[in-house]
Amino acid sequence: MRDSQMRSAAVAVAASLGLPVDDAVVLHASNKVTLRLLPCDAVARVSPPGESNARFEVDLARRLAEAGAPVAALDPRAAPRVYAHDGFEVTLWTHYESSGEVPPAPFAAALARLHAGMRRVDAAAPHFTERVEEAQLLLADRDRTPDLPEAKRELLSAVLRRMRASIAARGAPEQLLHGEPHPGNLLATAAGPRFIDFETCCRGPVEFDLAHAPAEVADHYPRLDRELLEECRLLMLAMVVTWRWDRDDRLPDGRRRGEAWLAEIRAALADRPESWAGVQDQS
């Protein structure tokens, strides 16, 4: 029912701007819905009430484009703002035909260009540790994570706590980050790779962003701290696994993906010092 309402909100907003819509094709659906509107060929991102950072995303995307960063453009036929309809928030973007996944070297080059652009943009964004805190609070709330076994809860809590402290102790340089630059948020277009979805932007070391990318991308990114990258990857995996057990999580096949990522955490800890052995045994 909610997805249908979100689709209707996108169509209504487009129609109010004189953009013809006969069909709305779902490109991605989780807590938010991304639609391709046809025949006007615009991309609509629709957020439910209270779950949107759309105003920040629109402003940041506009400023990054002006700075020459490789980002998806807002639809030039609509004013660069958030449109409200029936309680939903709708933003309109340019549609790009994508040719598939971006290879590691161009991926790294695009991410480096994005980071360079972000260093030129003054934007208030949360620190990445605030996202860690959200995951920790979710783990502590058994009403919101009723299906998460206690052994897994303890393992995830330990990883979040220890990796957060270890990363902070390194004192690495920090800057504005994409927050989730995984392959699903990078389009291979005729104009080159372009990043999408900036609602998760945060501040932190660039290694936190690289942790979301395929491992091979780091081989082509300049001047990385490899140990910090591994810690950021463990931290990232623990966060995304935690969110998969949120009773309100709507990521397709999310629970199965969470189990697979949890297996990655266990494999990574198996190669780490014996200080993790007790935690692993409990899981």
Sequence and secondary structure as in RCSB ss.txt:
>XXXX:A:sequence
MRDSQMRSAAVAVAASLGLPVDDAVVLHASNKVTLRLLPCDAVARVSPPGESNARFEVDLARRLAEAGAPVAALD
PRAAPRVYAHDGFEVTLWTHYESSGEVPPAPFAAALARLHAGMRRVDAAAPHFTERVEEAQLLLADRDRTPDLPE
AKRELLSAVLRRMRASIAARGAPEQLLHGEPHPGNLLATAAGPRFIDFETCCRGPVEFDLAHAPAEVADHYPRLD
RELLEECRLLMLAMVVTWRWDRDDRLPDGRRRGEAWLAEIRAALADRPESWAGVQDQS
>XXXX:A:secstr
 HHHHHHHHHHHHHHHTT  EEEEEEEEESSSEEEEEEETTEEEEEE TT   HHHHHHHHHHHHHTT  B  B 
TTS SS EEETTEEEEEEE     S   HHHHHHHHHHHHHHHHT      BHHHHHHHHHHHHH TTTSTTS H
HHHHHHHHHHHHHHHHHHHHT   EEE S   GGGEEEETTEEEE   TT EEE HHHHHTTS GGGGGGSSS  
HHHHHHHHHHHHHHHHHHHT TT   TTHHHHHHHHHHHHHHHHHTS GGGHHHHHH 
